[in-house]
Amino acid sequence: MKKFRQKFSCIFILLLMVGYLISPAHVSSVTRYFHGVEVKDPYAWLENMESLETKQWVQQQNEETDRYFHDIDVREKIREKLVKNSCIERMGIPVQKNGVTFYTYMGLDDDKMTLCFQDSSGMKRVLVDPAKEKGKNPAFEGFEVSDDGRQVAYCLSDCGSDVMIWKFLDVKTGERLTDEIHGIKFSSPQWSQVGQGVYYIRYGEGIYYHRIGSDTDHLIYQSDAFMLDLHLILDDQYVLFSVRCADDLKNAIYAVNIEDGTLVDLMPPHKATSRFVGEFEEKLLFITDDNAPLSRLVAWDIEGNCEELISEKDSVLLDACVTKDFIVCCYLKDCVSDLVVYNHTGSWVRNFPIAGRGTVVVPHKGLGLSGDVDNNFVFSAYTDFLTPCRLLKFDFELGTSEVVFSPAHQLDENFVTEQVFVPSNDGTQIPMFLTYKKGIKRDGQNPTLMYGYGGFNLPILPSYTPLIATWLEMGGIYASVNLRGGIEYGHAWHESGMLHNKQNVFDDFISAGEWLIKQ
C-alpha cells in the first residue's frame, strides 16, 4: 500500500513536469503595443488554431503526453476507484403538485438523469429518459409542472448547448405533445395557474405566452435586454423578471401587467443585486444587498413600496424559502450552511438544527422550486466533503428533519473534516477545510491536493465529488481554501479579491500552501 500511495502522489507532481519532457513550442519575435506599452507575444502563432503549424504542434503534444501516461501502471487502479466513487444513485429535490411527486433520478446503471413521478398510491414511472430522446447527445436540464400536476414542461439540451428546447407531455398518459419552445436561454417557462399555457423569455426578444396546442406565441413584452428569472405573481396578473446590468453584478427588477402590458419598475438598474424567493399576502419577497453588504430580506408590493422583513445579520444570506407560516433563511456561517426560521412578520422563531457542517440547498423560486405554501415543510438537499447528496424533509413547525433519500455509497467513518483559519500576507484570516483519514501523521509525507477559486462572487462550499473521495481513499489530504473574491463573507470579501485587489487571491492561496507545509 505504501508503494501504491507513493506512485499515486507522484503522478500529480509529474503532471507538472510533463511540460519539460515534451517538445517546446518555438518562440517567435512578435511584439504588440497596448496603450503605448510594448508587450512581447512569442507564442502568437498558436492563436491560429487552423494553421498547419498549430495542428502539427498539438498533435505532437498529444502523442508525447499519451506515451508518457501510458507507462504509469497505477492509472488503471485510479480509474477503477473513480468509477466506483462515481457510481452513486442521485435524486433531485422533489416537487409536489396536486398529490403527485415529481423528481429527477439517476440509478447506478444510468448515464443521465431521468424525470420520474410518483402518484398518491405510490406508483412510480419514468416520464422522460434522455437516452430515448432524439438529438445528438440530449441531456435533461430541468422541468416545470403545471399547478394541477397534469402536464409537464421539460428541457433537453444537445451537446451542452446553452440554448434549450422545451417540450411538453401529459402526465397521466405519458403522451408527448407536439408543442415545442425554442430560443430559451438561462431561464425556465412558467405555467399559468389554469395550466393552459406557459410564459417564457425568448432570448434577445422578450416575454411570450405559449398556449398549449397553438402554433403562434403571443408577445407580452418586447425587449432585447439580458432578461432572467421569470415568475408569475399575484394570481397571474403580472410577470416578474430580472434584467442583468451589463457592467456589474447588479440587476434591475420589473413586472409586466399581463392584461395591458404596462411596466412596473420595482428595482432600478445599477443599485443592488436582488433575487425573488417567494410571495404571500400580495407581498413579493426578495433577497437584496441594497444597503446590506451581507444581504437582507425585503417585501415589495406591486406599487413599488418596500419594507424590511429580516434585517442584515452577521452572516451572508444566501437563500430563503416561504412556507405556510414561516420564512426560512439559509445563511453562510464560516462557509457552512446555517438555517434560521422566522414567521411572516420577520420575527425569529428558531435556529433549525443541521446534522453536519456542510451545504444545504433550500427550495426557492430562483431554483425553479419553492417552499410549500400549504404546509410548513420542505424537501432540501445536503452534502459535504464526505457525504454524497442526500435529501431531507425539514418540518419547520416541529423543528424536525428526516432523511428521505440517501445513496447507498458512503465513505467509511475513518475520514474527518476540520476547518482552520490561516493568516494571509495582510493578516486576513482565510478559512480552509482539511479532509483526511483519522489518525494521519503530520510528518510532511502526505500527498496533499489543494483547491481554491476566489472570483466572480461565487462561494466554494463543502460538497462531495468522486475525485475527492478517490484522493482520500488513496491516502491523500484534500484542502479546500475559501479565497477572497467569492461571496463567503459578503461584498467586502468579494471586492478585496477583484480588479486591483486580485493579488490578494494569489497571496491567500500561497499563504494556505505555506501553512500546510509547516504542519
Sequence and secondary structure as in RCSB ss.txt:
>XXXX:A:sequence
MKKFRQKFSCIFILLLMVGYLISPAHVSSVTRYFHGVEVKDPYAWLENMESLETKQWVQQQNEETDRYFHDIDVR
EKIREKLVKNSCIERMGIPVQKNGVTFYTYMGLDDDKMTLCFQDSSGMKRVLVDPAKEKGKNPAFEGFEVSDDGR
QVAYCLSDCGSDVMIWKFLDVKTGERLTDEIHGIKFSSPQWSQVGQGVYYIRYGEGIYYHRIGSDTDHLIYQSDA
FMLDLHLILDDQYVLFSVRCADDLKNAIYAVNIEDGTLVDLMPPHKATSRFVGEFEEKLLFITDDNAPLSRLVAW
DIEGNCEELISEKDSVLLDACVTKDFIVCCYLKDCVSDLVVYNHTGSWVRNFPIAGRGTVVVPHKGLGLSGDVDN
NFVFSAYTDFLTPCRLLKFDFELGTSEVVFSPAHQLDENFVTEQVFVPSNDGTQIPMFLTYKKGIKRDGQNPTLM
YGYGGFNLPILPSYTPLIATWLEMGGIYASVNLRGGIEYGHAWHESGMLHNKQNVFDDFISAGEWLIKQ
>XXXX:A:secstr
 HHHHHHHHHHHHHHHHHHHHS        EEEETTEEEE TTGGGG TTSHHHHHHHHHHHHHHHHHHHT TTH
HHHHHHHHHHH   EE   EEETTEEEEEEE TT SS EEEEE TT  EEEEE GGGS SSSEEEEEEEE TTSS
EEEEEEEETT SEEEEEEEETTT  EEEEEEEEEES   EE TTSSEEEEEETTTEEEEEETT SS EEEEE  S
 EEEEEEETTTTEEEEEEE TTSS EEEEEEETTT  EEEEE TTS  EEEEEEETTEEEEEE TT TT EEEEE
 TTS EEEEE   SSEEEEEEE SSEEEEEEEETTEEEEEEEETTS EEEEE  SSSSEEE   GGGT    TTS
SEEEEEEEETTEEEEEEEEETTTTEEEEEE  S    TTEEEEEEEEE TTS EEEEEEEEETT   SS S EEE
EE   TT        HHHHHHHHTT EEEEE  TTSSTT HHHHHTTSGGGTHHHHHHHHHHHHHHHH 
